[in-house]
Amino acid sequence: MQIWDIAIVGGGTAGMTAAIYGARAGKKVVVMEELICGGQIVNASEVENYPGIKSISGAEFAASLYEQAAAAGASFDFRSVSGIEEQDGVKKLLTDGEPVLARTVILATGARNRPLGLEREEALTGKGVSYCATCDGAFYRGKVTAVQGGGNTALDDALVLSGLCQQVYLIHRRDEFRGERSQLTQVEARPNITILRSHTVSALLGEERLSGIRIRDLKDDTERELPVDGLFVAIGQMPQNERFHNLIELDRSGYIVAGEDCKTSCAGVFAAGDCRTKTVRQLSTAAGDGAVAALAALDFLSRS
Ligand SMILES: Cc1cc2nc3c(=O)[nH]c(=O)nc-3n(C[C@H](O)[C@H](O)[C@H](O)COP(=O)(O)OP(=O)(O)OC[C@H]3O[C@@H](n4cnc5c(N)ncnc54)[C@H](O)[C@@H]3O)c2cc1C
């Protein structure tokens, strides 16, 4: 059975960057992807903050990543990896069929934004519903937006948006915020942020684009409509690493414990992009990790 030099789990920005570096170094590289290549960014209508590219749709960005990795010589295997085992120094990636064997593995499984679970949320994503103020805030300059959430990300999103938008509603289902006190103090001091405690978004309004939201007051169970141009959902992310827990250390939130060197608790297994412990989850940081992880894998191969 073929033993790959580098098997990459996840064909998002981190995984594809690692594939480009690994394949260009002359190694046998396979990218395992359970959906389509490109990862989360496929759902972005426009990307304006990736250096060197002024503006591009998420789908175009994803297609060009795939073309570049394929042209560099990477192979693709469109299957889900359900686990990882180690056998005589070789890593075995489990699938629903034949396992994939590799001398090194780069986990680049990303993360999914936790959705609100409202009707038509997916259809309106990129059309008024967003999960990233750093990514999409600039599209709402001078407009009215809302943020749902109570942690640091929600507070941070509200601050980012208040610098761009005419009015920002910060909606939180509890009375107390989980985010840092200092951030909350800043939010409370911004005249264009209205905090709605004990409220939740109960419905998304609008046909082609979001035109408003319905909010519920959780204390008296009444509802009202709020016209907004954008809703930023900041209720957490869901990493997808539980299946690797037997071999790889995860933090309490399920992210792979790995620093800037992308090394995990298992020798020869590296983690890149949104799936690892880090503070900034963006395309540029995912690409940076992909390069670092591939070079670390090459170094591991040269020593073993
Ligand atoms: C709507 C939206 C808009 C965004 N806009 C921007 C922006 O404008 N600018 C910016 O910098 N960032 C933006 N981001 C964030 C950016 O997309 C992420 O930071 C980036 O995609 C992370 O790349 P990644 O490769 O680490 O993970 P991902 O892109 O999440 O890719 C992970 C891949 O791994 C696959 N996978 C997971 N588990 C398995 C498994 N077990 N087996 C096989 N395959 C698996 C997934 O299917 C996925 O394709 C946006 C995110 C979203 C959701």
Ligand as a Chemical Component Dictionary entry (heavy atoms), coordinates in Angstrom:
data_LIG
# 
_chem_comp.id                   LIG 
_chem_comp.type                 NON-POLYMER 
_chem_comp.pdbx_formal_charge   0 
_chem_comp.three_letter_code    LIG 
# 
loop_
_chem_comp_atom.comp_id 
_chem_comp_atom.atom_id 
_chem_comp_atom.alt_atom_id 
_chem_comp_atom.type_symbol 
_chem_comp_atom.charge 
_chem_comp_atom.model_Cartn_x 
_chem_comp_atom.model_Cartn_y 
_chem_comp_atom.model_Cartn_z 
_chem_comp_atom.pdbx_ordinal 
LIG C1  C1  C 0 -18.572 33.326 5.698 1  
LIG C2  C2  C 0 -17.119 33.505 6.045 2  
LIG C3  C3  C 0 -16.420 34.591 5.570 3  
LIG C4  C4  C 0 -15.086 34.760 5.883 4  
LIG N1  N1  N 0 -14.425 35.831 5.345 5  
LIG C5  C5  C 0 -13.117 35.984 5.587 6  
LIG C6  C6  C 0 -12.404 37.069 5.004 7  
LIG O1  O1  O 0 -12.966 37.898 4.278 8  
LIG N2  N2  N 0 -11.086 37.180 5.295 9  
LIG C7  C7  C 0 -10.417 36.293 6.123 10 
LIG O2  O2  O 0 -9.218  36.446 6.314 11 
LIG N3  N3  N 0 -11.080 35.258 6.682 12 
LIG C8  C8  C 0 -12.392 35.073 6.444 13 
LIG N4  N4  N 0 -13.075 34.043 7.024 14 
LIG C9  C9  C 0 -12.324 33.121 7.914 15 
LIG C10 C10 C 0 -11.513 32.117 7.055 16 
LIG O3  O3  O 0 -12.378 31.542 6.100 17 
LIG C11 C11 C 0 -10.885 31.050 7.927 18 
LIG O4  O4  O 0 -10.036 31.648 8.876 19 
LIG C12 C12 C 0 -10.076 30.069 7.053 20 
LIG O5  O5  O 0 -10.927 29.450 6.123 21 
LIG C13 C13 C 0 -9.404  29.000 7.891 22 
LIG O6  O6  O 0 -8.795  28.093 6.998 23 
LIG P1  P1  P 0 -8.480  26.602 7.461 24 
LIG O7  O7  O 0 -7.829  25.946 6.293 25 
LIG O8  O8  O 0 -7.794  26.594 8.752 26 
LIG O9  O9  O 0 -9.901  25.915 7.753 27 
LIG P2  P2  P 0 -11.202 25.744 6.852 28 
LIG O10 O10 O 0 -11.326 26.787 5.845 29 
LIG O11 O11 O 0 -12.307 25.562 7.845 30 
LIG O12 O12 O 0 -10.970 24.352 6.090 31 
LIG C14 C14 C 0 -11.019 23.122 6.764 32 
LIG C15 C15 C 0 -11.365 22.023 5.771 33 
LIG O13 O13 O 0 -11.185 20.760 6.391 34 
LIG C16 C16 C 0 -12.234 19.881 5.977 35 
LIG N5  N5  N 0 -12.327 18.843 7.012 36 
LIG C17 C17 C 0 -12.612 19.027 8.328 37 
LIG N6  N6  N 0 -12.559 17.856 8.978 38 
LIG C18 C18 C 0 -12.247 16.909 8.046 39 
LIG C19 C19 C 0 -12.064 15.485 8.116 40 
LIG N7  N7  N 0 -12.153 14.819 9.272 41 
LIG N8  N8  N 0 -11.761 14.825 6.973 42 
LIG C20 C20 C 0 -11.639 15.490 5.779 43 
LIG N9  N9  N 0 -11.813 16.836 5.675 44 
LIG C21 C21 C 0 -12.101 17.521 6.785 45 
LIG C22 C22 C 0 -13.451 20.793 5.884 46 
LIG O14 O14 O 0 -14.443 20.233 5.052 47 
LIG C23 C23 C 0 -12.818 22.060 5.299 48 
LIG O15 O15 O 0 -12.853 22.061 3.883 49 
LIG C24 C24 C 0 -14.418 33.838 6.734 50 
LIG C25 C25 C 0 -15.120 32.744 7.255 51 
LIG C26 C26 C 0 -16.448 32.569 6.917 52 
LIG C27 C27 C 0 -17.209 31.374 7.454 53 
# 
loop_
_chem_comp_bond.comp_id 
_chem_comp_bond.atom_id_1 
_chem_comp_bond.atom_id_2 
_chem_comp_bond.value_order 
_chem_comp_bond.pdbx_ordinal 
LIG C1  C2  SING 1  
LIG C2  C3  SING 2  
LIG C2  C26 DOUB 3  
LIG C3  C4  DOUB 4  
LIG C4  N1  SING 5  
LIG C4  C24 SING 6  
LIG N1  C5  DOUB 7  
LIG C5  C6  SING 8  
LIG C5  C8  SING 9  
LIG C6  O1  DOUB 10 
LIG C6  N2  SING 11 
LIG N2  C7  SING 12 
LIG C7  O2  DOUB 13 
LIG C7  N3  SING 14 
LIG N3  C8  DOUB 15 
LIG C8  N4  SING 16 
LIG N4  C9  SING 17 
LIG N4  C24 SING 18 
LIG C9  C10 SING 19 
LIG C10 O3  SING 20 
LIG C10 C11 SING 21 
LIG C11 O4  SING 22 
LIG C11 C12 SING 23 
LIG C12 O5  SING 24 
LIG C12 C13 SING 25 
LIG C13 O6  SING 26 
LIG O6  P1  SING 27 
LIG P1  O7  DOUB 28 
LIG P1  O8  SING 29 
LIG P1  O9  SING 30 
LIG O9  P2  SING 31 
LIG P2  O10 DOUB 32 
LIG P2  O11 SING 33 
LIG P2  O12 SING 34 
LIG O12 C14 SING 35 
LIG C14 C15 SING 36 
LIG C15 O13 SING 37 
LIG C15 C23 SING 38 
LIG O13 C16 SING 39 
LIG C16 N5  SING 40 
LIG C16 C22 SING 41 
LIG N5  C17 SING 42 
LIG N5  C21 SING 43 
LIG C17 N6  DOUB 44 
LIG N6  C18 SING 45 
LIG C18 C19 SING 46 
LIG C18 C21 DOUB 47 
LIG C19 N7  SING 48 
LIG C19 N8  DOUB 49 
LIG N8  C20 SING 50 
LIG C20 N9  DOUB 51 
LIG N9  C21 SING 52 
LIG C22 O14 SING 53 
LIG C22 C23 SING 54 
LIG C23 O15 SING 55 
LIG C24 C25 DOUB 56 
LIG C25 C26 SING 57 
LIG C26 C27 SING 58 
# 
